[in-house]
């Protein structure tokens, strides 16, 4: 059966997760270079705000969140690639649909909604996988009704 819509949605979701993975890796690079980040913060924020917030603790906290972001995006990316390949090769798409839906919900909830666009695309692809009916090649036998008269 032609599953082009599921494949297209899966590929679009994979591209979104690839983008989010690259953004997350850039985020980790920025937060691993404390000197670069501190210089940038001192240029942008006023001194009064910087003195109230402990800068090194803030950088550490945001950097740790970056790892969660990257790992969730990378796992979702790999799961999406596997699902798209399996859709092309398999006729049983129920498992693939469930995998799309679970991946979309988990990635959105783990990252607190940051990956919700790509997660929504995966959920839609999964719902299409689960709800689309398979067209059968054989026809139902035609039963003709015959009129029968009962004489009393």
DATA-V136173 format. One record per backbone hydrogen bond with DSSP energy under -1.0 kcal/mol. NH is the residue of the N-H (numbers start at 0). CO is the residue of the C=O. If there is no record, write none. Layout:
nh=(NH/NH)
co=(CO/CO)
This chain:
nh=(6/7/8/9/10/11/12/13/14/15/16/17/18/19/20/21/22/23/24/25/26/27/28/29/30/31/32/33/36/37/38/39/40/41/42/43/44/49/50/52/57/58/59/60/61/62/63/64/65/67/68/69/70/71/72/73/74/75/76/77/78/79/80/81/82/83/84/85/86/87/88/89/92/96/97/98/99/100/101/102/103/104/105/106/107/108/109/110/112/113/115/118/119/120/121/122/123/124/125/126/127/128/129/130/131)
co=(2/3/4/5/6/7/8/9/10/11/12/13/14/15/16/17/18/19/20/21/22/23/24/25/26/27/28/31/32/33/34/35/36/37/38/39/40/45/46/48/53/54/55/56/57/58/59/60/61/63/64/65/66/67/68/69/70/71/72/73/74/75/76/77/78/79/80/81/82/83/84/85/90/92/93/94/95/96/97/98/99/100/101/102/103/104/105/106/107/110/112/114/115/116/117/118/119/120/121/122/123/124/125/126/127)
